[in-house]
Amino acid sequence: MITFVKTIFLKKVRLILTGLLVVAIGQLSFTSCTHVDLFEKSVTLPGHKWDNNYKPSFTFNIKDTTSAYNLFIVLRHNDKYNFNNIYLNLITKQPGQDTTQKARYDLTLATDEEGWRGTGMDDIYEHRIPLTPANQQFRFRKPGDYTFTLEQIMRENPLRNVLNVGLRIEKKQ
C-alpha cells in the first residue's frame, strides 16, 4: 500500500515539474522574441515641481554606431499642469569631448481639440514624445559614453505639477 501511494505521489510530482518546465520554456521563448530597449530612465521631481536649476542628466554607452535610433522625452504630469506644451533644452555631451551641444524643443502635450496627448490614468498623464521625426534617421557618430541633460526653460519657475522627466533611446526597427 505504501509503495502504491509513493508511486502515485511521484507521478504527480513529475507531472507538476513537467508543467513548470513547459511554462518556463514558454516564458523564455516569449521573452527572447521581445524588443529590449537600449536605455530608459526617469527621475522623480522633488515636490512635483521642476526648478530650472535642476537639470537631470542621463549617461549611457553606445557600442553600435551603424544602427539608427529613436530618441524620446518621457514626461509625467498631473491634470493641473498649466500649459499645453513644454519648452526644453537637450544638452548633449559626446564621448571624448569637453564641449556640449544644446538643442531647444517646444513639445506639444495637449491640444484644444484632443486634450492631453499622453496616456492617462486618473489625473496622471505620461507622454513619450519623439525627438526625431519618423521620417528621419538619428545615428550616434562614435562609440562611447554619451550624456544627455534636460533643462526646462518655461516662463513659470518652478514648473508645477510635473512628476517625472526622463529619456528613452531605442534602436529603430
VEXZANU-560679 format. One record per residue (C-alpha): x, y, z; residue in one letter; chain; residue number from 0. Coordinates in pm, whole numbers, padded with zeros to 5 digits, always signed. Example, Ala and Ser with C-alpha at 12.3 -4.5 7.8 and 13.67 -1.06 7.14 Angstrom:
+--------+--------+--------+------+-----+-----+
:     c1 :     c2 :     c3 : type : mol : seq :
+--------+--------+--------+------+-----+-----+
: +01230 : -00450 : +00780 :    a :   A :   0 :
: +01367 : -00106 : +00714 :    s :   A :   1 :
+--------+--------+--------+------+-----+-----+
//
This chain:
+--------+--------+--------+------+-----+-----+
:     c1 :     c2 :     c3 : type : mol : seq :
+--------+--------+--------+------+-----+-----+
: +00000 : +00000 : +00000 :    m :   A :   0 :
: +00282 : +00243 : +00089 :    i :   A :   1 :
: +00457 : +00167 : -00241 :    t :   A :   2 :
: +00133 : +00237 : -00433 :    f :   A :   3 :
: +00091 : +00578 : -00257 :    v :   A :   4 :
: +00459 : +00657 : -00323 :    k :   A :   5 :
: +00419 : +00578 : -00692 :    t :   A :   6 :
: +00110 : +00800 : -00727 :    i :   A :   7 :
: +00286 : +01079 : -00535 :    f :   A :   8 :
: +00596 : +01059 : -00759 :    l :   A :   9 :
: +00380 : +01063 : -01074 :    k :   A :  10 :
: +00203 : +01379 : -00952 :    k :   A :  11 :
: +00536 : +01545 : -00868 :    v :   A :  12 :
: +00672 : +01457 : -01216 :    r :   A :  13 :
: +00356 : +01592 : -01377 :    l :   A :  14 :
: +00384 : +01920 : -01183 :    i :   A :  15 :
: +00756 : +01955 : -01264 :    l :   A :  16 :
: +00690 : +01884 : -01632 :    t :   A :  17 :
: +00418 : +02150 : -01634 :    g :   A :  18 :
: +00652 : +02401 : -01470 :    l :   A :  19 :
: +00925 : +02319 : -01722 :    l :   A :  20 :
: +00684 : +02374 : -02012 :    v :   A :  21 :
: +00576 : +02710 : -01866 :    v :   A :  22 :
: +00940 : +02813 : -01809 :    a :   A :  23 :
: +01039 : +02723 : -02166 :    i :   A :  24 :
: +00736 : +02913 : -02297 :    g :   A :  25 :
: +00834 : +03220 : -02095 :    q :   A :  26 :
: +01193 : +03204 : -02220 :    l :   A :  27 :
: +01086 : +03175 : -02582 :    s :   A :  28 :
: +00840 : +03462 : -02537 :    f :   A :  29 :
: +01090 : +03697 : -02373 :    t :   A :  30 :
: +01365 : +03616 : -02618 :    s :   A :  31 :
: +01147 : +03746 : -02903 :    c :   A :  32 :
: +01053 : +04077 : -02741 :    t :   A :  33 :
: +01236 : +04400 : -02814 :    h :   A :  34 :
: +01468 : +04519 : -02540 :    v :   A :  35 :
: +01507 : +04896 : -02516 :    d :   A :  36 :
: +01856 : +05033 : -02524 :    l :   A :  37 :
: +01803 : +05290 : -02250 :    f :   A :  38 :
: +01518 : +05440 : -02049 :    e :   A :  39 :
: +01545 : +05627 : -01725 :    k :   A :  40 :
: +01326 : +05881 : -01547 :    s :   A :  41 :
: +01381 : +06088 : -01238 :    v :   A :  42 :
: +01118 : +06200 : -00989 :    t :   A :  43 :
: +01098 : +06576 : -00945 :    l :   A :  44 :
: +01104 : +06687 : -00581 :    p :   A :  45 :
: +00767 : +06824 : -00470 :    g :   A :  46 :
: +00629 : +06774 : -00823 :    h :   A :  47 :
: +00799 : +07100 : -00921 :    k :   A :  48 :
: +01072 : +07134 : -01184 :    w :   A :  49 :
: +01301 : +07420 : -01092 :    d :   A :  50 :
: +01505 : +07549 : -01386 :    n :   A :  51 :
: +01824 : +07496 : -01182 :    n :   A :  52 :
: +01751 : +07122 : -01159 :    y :   A :  53 :
: +01893 : +06964 : -01474 :    k :   A :  54 :
: +01873 : +06585 : -01468 :    p :   A :  55 :
: +02146 : +06407 : -01665 :    s :   A :  56 :
: +02139 : +06064 : -01822 :    f :   A :  57 :
: +02457 : +05882 : -01923 :    t :   A :  58 :
: +02458 : +05572 : -02141 :    f :   A :  59 :
: +02706 : +05378 : -02352 :    n :   A :  60 :
: +02670 : +05334 : -02727 :    i :   A :  61 :
: +02854 : +05049 : -02897 :    k :   A :  62 :
: +02659 : +05016 : -03223 :    d :   A :  63 :
: +02712 : +05322 : -03443 :    t :   A :  64 :
: +02571 : +05155 : -03757 :    t :   A :  65 :
: +02209 : +05139 : -03632 :    s :   A :  66 :
: +01954 : +05418 : -03638 :    a :   A :  67 :
: +01795 : +05517 : -03307 :    y :   A :  68 :
: +01474 : +05679 : -03180 :    n :   A :  69 :
: +01505 : +05937 : -02904 :    l :   A :  70 :
: +01213 : +06022 : -02675 :    f :   A :  71 :
: +01145 : +06257 : -02387 :    i :   A :  72 :
: +00938 : +06084 : -02120 :    v :   A :  73 :
: +00727 : +06322 : -01912 :    l :   A :  74 :
: +00464 : +06258 : -01644 :    r :   A :  75 :
: +00240 : +06532 : -01505 :    h :   A :  76 :
: -00097 : +06564 : -01341 :    n :   A :  77 :
: -00401 : +06731 : -01493 :    d :   A :  78 :
: -00330 : +07054 : -01304 :    k :   A :  79 :
: -00031 : +07124 : -01531 :    y :   A :  80 :
: -00096 : +07477 : -01660 :    n :   A :  81 :
: +00030 : +07459 : -02018 :    f :   A :  82 :
: -00037 : +07276 : -02346 :    n :   A :  83 :
: +00334 : +07243 : -02413 :    n :   A :  84 :
: +00678 : +07244 : -02255 :    i :   A :  85 :
: +00996 : +07412 : -02370 :    y :   A :  86 :
: +01312 : +07211 : -02306 :    l :   A :  87 :
: +01679 : +07228 : -02383 :    n :   A :  88 :
: +01851 : +06898 : -02454 :    l :   A :  89 :
: +02222 : +06932 : -02384 :    i :   A :  90 :
: +02438 : +06659 : -02537 :    t :   A :  91 :
: +02796 : +06566 : -02447 :    k :   A :  92 :
: +02960 : +06319 : -02684 :    q :   A :  93 :
: +03238 : +06076 : -02592 :    p :   A :  94 :
: +03585 : +06229 : -02579 :    g :   A :  95 :
: +03461 : +06590 : -02595 :    q :   A :  96 :
: +03456 : +06859 : -02330 :    d :   A :  97 :
: +03208 : +07079 : -02517 :    t :   A :  98 :
: +02833 : +07028 : -02532 :    t :   A :  99 :
: +02564 : +07088 : -02791 :    q :   A : 100 :
: +02229 : +07240 : -02699 :    k :   A : 101 :
: +01902 : +07189 : -02887 :    a :   A : 102 :
: +01576 : +07363 : -02798 :    r :   A : 103 :
: +01242 : +07180 : -02822 :    y :   A : 104 :
: +00883 : +07300 : -02800 :    d :   A : 105 :
: +00693 : +06980 : -02718 :    l :   A : 106 :
: +00314 : +06974 : -02751 :    t :   A : 107 :
: +00141 : +06797 : -02461 :    l :   A : 108 :
: -00222 : +06888 : -02539 :    a :   A : 109 :
: -00446 : +07048 : -02797 :    t :   A : 110 :
: -00779 : +07223 : -02753 :    d :   A : 111 :
: -00948 : +06966 : -02977 :    e :   A : 112 :
: -00797 : +06645 : -02834 :    e :   A : 113 :
: -00698 : +06735 : -02479 :    g :   A : 114 :
: -00389 : +06568 : -02333 :    w :   A : 115 :
: -00198 : +06369 : -02593 :    r :   A : 116 :
: -00032 : +06131 : -02349 :    g :   A : 117 :
: -00174 : +05819 : -02193 :    t :   A : 118 :
: -00364 : +05883 : -01874 :    g :   A : 119 :
: -00478 : +05707 : -01564 :    m :   A : 120 :
: -00694 : +05906 : -01322 :    d :   A : 121 :
: -00531 : +06251 : -01321 :    d :   A : 122 :
: -00176 : +06142 : -01422 :    i :   A : 123 :
: -00060 : +06166 : -01784 :    y :   A : 124 :
: +00253 : +06019 : -01938 :    e :   A : 125 :
: +00399 : +06141 : -02264 :    h :   A : 126 :
: +00662 : +05963 : -02470 :    r :   A : 127 :
: +00748 : +06230 : -02724 :    i :   A : 128 :
: +00982 : +06151 : -03013 :    p :   A : 129 :
: +01266 : +06398 : -03066 :    l :   A : 130 :
: +01346 : +06260 : -03409 :    t :   A : 131 :
: +01072 : +06277 : -03672 :    p :   A : 132 :
: +00954 : +05938 : -03802 :    a :   A : 133 :
: +01099 : +06004 : -04147 :    n :   A : 134 :
: +01449 : +06094 : -04019 :    q :   A : 135 :
: +01736 : +05877 : -03903 :    q :   A : 136 :
: +01938 : +05951 : -03589 :    f :   A : 137 :
: +02277 : +05785 : -03558 :    r :   A : 138 :
: +02544 : +05813 : -03295 :    f :   A : 139 :
: +02869 : +05904 : -03469 :    r :   A : 140 :
: +03115 : +05731 : -03239 :    k :   A : 141 :
: +03103 : +05465 : -02970 :    p :   A : 142 :
: +03135 : +05557 : -02603 :    g :   A : 143 :
: +02955 : +05729 : -02319 :    d :   A : 144 :
: +02700 : +05996 : -02409 :    y :   A : 145 :
: +02543 : +06230 : -02156 :    t :   A : 146 :
: +02209 : +06399 : -02220 :    f :   A : 147 :
: +02095 : +06672 : -01980 :    t :   A : 148 :
: +01740 : +06809 : -01971 :    l :   A : 149 :
: +01664 : +07169 : -01880 :    e :   A : 150 :
: +01316 : +07320 : -01860 :    q :   A : 151 :
: +01301 : +07674 : -01998 :    i :   A : 152 :
: +00940 : +07770 : -01930 :    m :   A : 153 :
: +00833 : +08114 : -01801 :    r :   A : 154 :
: +00698 : +07961 : -01481 :    e :   A : 155 :
: +00968 : +07869 : -01233 :    n :   A : 156 :
: +00942 : +07629 : -01067 :    p :   A : 157 :
: +00728 : +07447 : -01321 :    l :   A : 158 :
: +00448 : +07297 : -01111 :    r :   A : 159 :
: +00267 : +06963 : -01143 :    n :   A : 160 :
: +00546 : +06781 : -01331 :    v :   A : 161 :
: +00606 : +06446 : -01160 :    l :   A : 162 :
: +00882 : +06278 : -01363 :    n :   A : 163 :
: +01105 : +06352 : -01656 :    v :   A : 164 :
: +01328 : +06114 : -01844 :    g :   A : 165 :
: +01489 : +05996 : -02162 :    l :   A : 166 :
: +01430 : +05689 : -02376 :    r :   A : 167 :
: +01663 : +05573 : -02652 :    i :   A : 168 :
: +01589 : +05264 : -02860 :    e :   A : 169 :
: +01715 : +05107 : -03178 :    k :   A : 170 :
: +01493 : +05188 : -03472 :    k :   A : 171 :
: +01306 : +04886 : -03606 :    q :   A : 172 :
+--------+--------+--------+------+-----+-----+
//
